[in-house]
């Protein structure tokens, strides 16, 4: 049920250029946000589309930042609704030649929503519609329009593209950082926390510092790090697993621990490290130098990426053509 409200209003987004006239945010109950040929896009449609995200935005931002984010969000929603209206108008032209979306397709969509979002409880589904101000008939109309938009966009996609080896190589060279693997170390850690008595007794060290040094000497003498961590480490999140942090990158730990960990060779044990109220002993079990995934390993991923880019370009050209032939006026 949590995803239902998103399903109710979500449409596919394709960015387009829209004049900046939709920049004012007057608090009106409803009005015309845009004219698209003979149809209108209302302010309430825009707000319906962004309602949940706008509420979340109001919790995360304040002042001018909030105003800018809401303006940007509403502009994006208006762009999408203009596109959506153009596509629906194009479908109506096709209906004159016999195109149609059968009722059973919409009914199947509704039944899927009831099954997946409401556990098959149709009554709960209807109550939720009513709470949101929808009738079942209106909800089916919305779903039908979404199916039409998706089908029309899909119809403009094609797989008749050939991605050349040079395109793949150029993409790989341009985006090489995305295929880089950072330097990593496989780390275990023992953590001892200072107590108030330690702080008072010997200038911030005391028994825990001495205990940490003794543990380190045992480790250097051959004691098993995993076992010692299980016995002594006070890090609740890792003590049961023998202080295991797995493979970490340089941005995982604070600066002092990072420096100590990445200076150690495989099998190396750090000195006792004092940071704030804790003592740390590190073991680097293994190391991985930074590297770049070879082209052969990512070729299929790049080809799929390039194919998707080409599909979106075709779809965008189709939408551009619809806009060029249309009368579109953005209102305040």
N, C-alpha and C positions, 0 to 999 in steps of 0.2 A: 504493500500500500504506500510505502514511503516514496516510491518512484512514480506514483500515479499522477501527481500534480504536474510533474515534468512531462509525462507522456501526454497529458491533456493539452498542453499548449506548445510543446516543442515542435519546431519545424526545422527543415534542413537550412543551414546558413551558407550563403555564398556572398562574400563581400562585393559591394558595388559602390560607385560614387554617387552621392546624393548631395544636393546643394545644402548650404548651412542654414537655411531658413528655419529648419526644425531645431533651433537652438534654445528658444525660449521655453521655459518650463512653467507656464501659468497653471495654477491649480484650478482646473475646470473639471466638471463632472464628465463631460464628453464633448467631442467636437471632431472636425475633419482634420486629420493630420496630413493627408495627401490625396490627390485625385489621380487616378490611373485610368486613362481613357474615360469610360462611362461609369467606373466604379470608384468608391472612396475607401480609404483606410482611415479608421477612426483612432482617436487618441486612446480610447478604452482598449482597442485591440493591441496597441503598442504596450500599454501598461499591463495588460493581461499576459503578454508574452514575457515581460521582464519582471513580473511581480515578485516571484520567489527570490530571484537573484538580487533584485533591488532591496528587498528586506535584509538579505544577508549583507549587502553592501553598506547599509545604514548602520549595521553593527560593527563593521570593520573600519569605517572612515568617518571623518568629521570635517566640518567647515568646507573650504574651497575644494579640497581633495574629493569630498563626497559629491559636491555639485558637478565636478568635472567627470567623475566616474559614472554618475547617473546619466549625464548628458551623452557620454560616449555609448553607454549601454542602450539608451533609447534610440540613438541614431542607428546603431547596428540593427535593432529590432525593426525600425522603420524601413531600413534598406531591405531586410528580409521580407517584410510584408509587401513591399512594392514588387519585388521579384515574384513572390508567391502569387500576387494578383495577376501579373502578366502571364504567368504560366497557366493559371486557371482560365484566363481569357483565351489563351491559345487552345486549350482543351475544348472549350465551348465551340470553337470553330470546327474542331475535329468531330464533335458530336453531330454536327450537321451532316457529316459524311458517314455517320453510323458508329463512331467510337463511343464506348460507354464503360463504366465500372459496375459490374453486376452487384446487386444488393447483397448477395451471399458473401462477397469478398469483405464488405464492411461488417456484416454480421460475424464472420469468422474473426475479424480483428477485435471486435468487442468481446466475443467469447474468450479470446486469448487473454485480453486484459483482465477480465473477471477471474479467469483461472489462475493467472500468474500473479496478479496484484492483490486479489481479494480471496484467494484460496477457494475459488468457486462460489463464493457467497454473493449471489446476484443482489440480494436485498441490501447488503452493505455497500455494494457498488452504486445502487440507485440512491441510497441515502447520501453518499459522498457527492454525487452529482447535484442533488438538491441543495446540499450545504454550500456548494460553490455556485449556485444560481443557474445550473444547466438542466435542461430537460434531456431525456434520452434521445429524442429526435434531434435536438441541436447537437448533442455529442456525436451522434452518427454522422451528421453533416460535416462536423469538424474532421472526424476521422476519414471520411470520404475525400475531403479536400487534401488531406495529408497524403493519402494513397495516390491521388491524382498527381500531386506535385512530385512525389518520389518516382512514380512511374514515368512521368514526362522527362524528368531529369535523367533517369536511367536509360531511357530510349535514345538520348543524345550521346551516350557514352559508347565507345567502340574499342575493341581490342585489336583493331587493324593498324597497330603501330609496330615498327621494328626498331628496337633499341640497339644501336651500333656499339661495337667494342670501344670506339673512341668516346662515345657519350658516357659509357660506364667509367672509363679511365679518367675522363675530365671531371666527372662528379666525385670520384674517389679522391682525386688530387685536391679538389677544391674543399672537400669536407673531411680531409684526413684527420683533423682533431677529433671528429665524432667517432672515429674508429680506433682511437688511441686508448691503450690500457695503461693506467697510471702505475707507478711503483707501489708495491704492496709488501707488507710483512705479515706473517702468521704469528699472532701474538698470544701469550698468556701473561697474566698479571696477578700478583698478590698485593692486597691492600690492607693496611693496618691503620685504624683510626686512633688519633690521640684522644685521651680522656682528660677531663678537667684536672685530675690528680697529676697526670703527666705534665700538663702545662705549668701547674704550680710547683711541682717538685723539682724540675730541673730545666727551667728556662725554655719550655716548649718541646722537650724531647722525652727524656725519662725512659720508663720501662718499655714503651712501644718502640722507641727507636732502637733500644738495645735488642729487643726481640727481633726486629726486622734484620738487624745485622747478624744475629745468630742464625736466623733462617737462611740468609744469603750464604753464610759459611757452610751450612749443611748442603745447600744446593751446589756450591762449588765442590763440595766433597763427594758429590754423586747422588744426593737425595733426589727423588723423583719430584719434579716441579708440580705436576698435577696433584699428587698426593699431598704435598705441603700446602698447596692452595686450598684444598678441601679441608685441611686441618686448621689452617691459620687465617686465611683471607676473610676479611670482614665486608667484602663487596657481595651483597646478597644476590645480585643478579648473575654472578659468575662463579661463586665459590663452589656450588654443587657440581659444576662442570670442570673443576680444576683450574679456574681462572681463565677459561678459554674465551678469547675475543675473536677468534677466526681471522680471516684475512681483512686487514684494515688499510686504508689509504691515509695520506698525510693530513687530510682534513677531519679525521675521526676524533683525534685526541687534542688536548690543549698543547700549546707550543712546547712546553718543557718536556712533556712525556713523548711528544712526537719526535723531538730532536733526539732524545735518548733511544727511542725504539729504532729509528731509522739509521742510527750510527752503529747499531749492533750487527755483527755478522750472524749468519744462521747458527743457532745453538748457543748464542751469546746471552749472558745474564747481566743485567744492568747493576750498577751500584744502588744502594738504597737512596731513593729520591724523595725529598721532603717537599710537599706542596700543600700550603695552608694547613689543614688539620689532619693530613694523612701522610703515610709513608708507602711508597710503591717499590715493588721489585718486578722487573720485566724479563720475560724470556722470549726471544725471537726464535721460533722453531724453523722457519723457512722464509725465503725472500723471493720476490718476483720483480725483475727490473721492468721499467716502463717499456712498452712496445706498441706496435701498430698492427692491427689485424691485417693479414695479407689480403690482397684483392680477391683471390680465389675464394676466400672464406665468406666474403660479404657480397659477392657478385650478384647472386639471386636477389638479395635484399635491395641492392641498388637498382637492378632492373625493374623490380616491382615499384619502387619509388618513382622512377622515371616514367613508367607506364601510367601511374596514377596522376602524375603531373600533367601528362599529355591529355588524359581524359578530362581533367578539370579545365584545361585550356579550351578544349572543344566545347564543354558545357558553358564556359564563360563567354565564348564567342557567340554561342546561340542566344544567351541572355542579353548580350550587347545588341544583337540584331533586333530582339524584341523591344528593347528600350528605344532604339533608334527610330522604330516605326510607331512608337507610342506617344501619347500626350501624357506627360507626368508633371504634376505641379505639387510642390511641397509647401504646406501652409503652416503658419504659426498657430 
